[in-house]
Amino acid sequence: MSFFGKYNGTSNARLLRMERLIWILIYGGLLTLVLAWFMENTQATNATGLYAVGGVALALGLAVFYLRSLHKEG
């Protein structure tokens, strides 16, 4: 997967599931962190829990992203 080259995805089902999971975790974690940031002033205890959930989801997404970078197509 080159930076400027065309990437049509992978034909390997396992790698495809990893790629989908990466973006779900990263975007879900970021969305949860933003939601917690807006809730912080009104409901601090709920915001703390959302910060934790969003941070864990984001960290897992980045970890799976790193693991995906170690696997080669083929």
Protein Blocks (a to p, Z undefined) as FASTA:
>chain_A
ZZklccebjfbfklmmmmmmmmmmmmmmmmmmmmmmmmmmmmmmlmmmmmmmmmmmmmmm
mmmmmmmmmpccZZ
